């Protein structure tokens, strides 16, 4: 079972992703590629939803928050 990423790891990954391709950002952050892909897809979908609704872009806090109904404890930092 893969370790869960922390909010800090997700924030660092999304920051790296602004400057380098996904595989390199995942490697720099130390998270596996599938998790990195899932984080990127969630962030992209959230940005698209906000754009369609005519809202401002999501904040980094909104981008790294765990998805509702994911079964993960939102307060867990493991």
C-alpha positions in Angstrom: 0.0 0.0 0.0 1.4 3.4 -0.9 1.9 6.0 1.7 -0.5 9.0 1.7 0.9 12.3 0.7 0.8 15.2 3.1 -0.6 18.6 2.1 3.0 20.0 2.1 4.1 17.3 -0.4 1.1 18.0 -2.7 1.8 21.8 -2.5 5.5 21.2 -3.4 4.6 18.9 -6.2 2.1 21.4 -7.7 4.7 24.2 -7.4 7.4 22.0 -9.2 4.8 21.2 -11.8 4.6 24.8 -12.8 8.2 24.6 -14.0 9.0 21.0 -14.9 7.2 18.0 -16.5 5.2 15.7 -14.3 7.7 12.8 -14.0 10.5 15.2 -12.9 8.2 17.0 -10.4 7.1 13.7 -8.9 10.7 12.6 -8.6 11.8 15.9 -7.0 8.9 15.6 -4.5 9.4 11.9 -3.8 5.9 10.8 -4.6 5.1 8.0 -7.1 4.0 8.8 -10.6 0.4 7.5 -10.3 -0.2 9.6 -7.2 1.3 12.6 -9.0 -1.0 12.1 -11.9 -4.0 11.9 -9.6 -3.0 15.1 -7.9 -2.6 16.9 -11.2 -5.9 15.6 -12.5 -7.7 16.7 -9.4 -6.1 20.2 -9.6 -6.9 20.5 -13.3 -10.6 19.4 -12.8 -11.0 21.9 -9.9 -9.6 24.7 -12.0 -12.0 23.8 -14.8 -15.0 23.7 -12.5 -14.1 27.1 -11.1 -13.6 28.6 -14.6 -17.0 27.2 -15.8 -18.7 28.7 -12.7 -17.1 32.1 -13.4 -15.2 32.0 -10.1 -11.6 33.0 -9.5 -8.9 30.3 -9.8 -8.7 28.0 -6.7 -6.1 28.8 -4.1 -3.3 26.4 -3.3 -5.1 25.4 -0.1 -8.1 24.4 -2.3 -5.9 22.5 -4.7 -4.2 20.4 -2.1 -7.3 19.6 0.0 -8.3 16.0 0.0 -11.4 15.3 -2.1 -14.7 14.9 -0.3 -15.7 11.3 0.0 -12.2 10.0 -0.6 -12.3 8.0 2.6 -9.1 9.7 3.8 -9.0 11.6 7.1 -8.7 15.2 6.1 -6.8 16.0 9.3 -4.3 13.2 8.8 -0.8 14.4 8.1 0.8 11.0 7.4 
